[in-house]
Amino acid sequence: MNQLERREGARIISRNGSRWMPMLTAGVWPDRESPEPLNAEDFYNLVPGVPMREPYFHLMRVSAPSEAARLEATRSVSNRQAIFTS
């Protein structure tokens, strides 16, 4: 979900939420390091203007029973390099 621009992503999801039935989840990528919770050192080492690391990867799971709705959700965000799971 981090790939969706905040305003545009919110608009897409709110406009289609009743059909897609989205649920926020956390994910793990096999080719990346495992997510870890933030710790005190992460806050001590903050640099102004540099985004803080993500403690986990955000996913949006489409829980709609209709396969057509799940495909619509996937197609709606695919050009934004975001991933929905179903």
N, C-alpha and C positions, 0 to 999 in steps of 0.2 A: 503494500500500500504506500510505501514511502515514495514510490515513483509517480504517484498521482499528484498533480499540483493541487494545493489545498482547496482553493475556491472551486476550480473546475471539477475536482474529484468529488467534493461534497455535493455539487449540483447534480452530477451524473448519478451518484448513489441515492440521493434523496428523491430524484425524479423517478427512479426505477426500483426503489427499495421494496415496495409492496409486492412486486412481481418476483424479484430476485431473492428476497428474504436473506440479506447478507448477515453474516456473523463474523465478528473479529476473532482472529486466532493468532497464535504465534507459530513461526515456522523455523525449520532448520534446513540449510542448504548443504548438500554433501560435499561441495567443493569449496566451502568457506569454513573458517574457524567456528567452533560452537559459540553460541551467544552466552554472555556472562552478565550477571547483574552488575549495576554500577556500584562502585565503592568510593570511599572517602578520597582516595588518590585521584580518581577521575574528576572530582570537583576542585581539588587543590590545583590541578594542572590545566584548568580551563584557560583558553586563550581567547580574548575578545575577537569576535567575528568568525571564529572557527566552530563549526557545529560539533556538539558533543556526540560521541559515538552512540550508536543505537544499542541498548542492552539486549534486544531481541529483534527479530524480523517480524514485521506486521504482515499478516495475510488477511484477506477477506474471503471467507468461504461462502459460496452461493448455495443456500440450502433449499432452493425452490424445487418442488417435486417435478416440475416440468423440464424436460431436457431442452426444449426450445428456449425457455427462460435462461437456463444455464449457458447455452450457446450464445444467446444475445448478450449476456453479461461479459463473457469472454471476448467477444468481438468488439464490444464497446470500449474496452480498456486495452486491447492488445496493441493498438498503435501508440499507446503511452508507455509501453514497456512495463506495465503492471501485470500482476498475475492474480487471478481469482482461482480458487480451488472449488471443486464440487464433489 
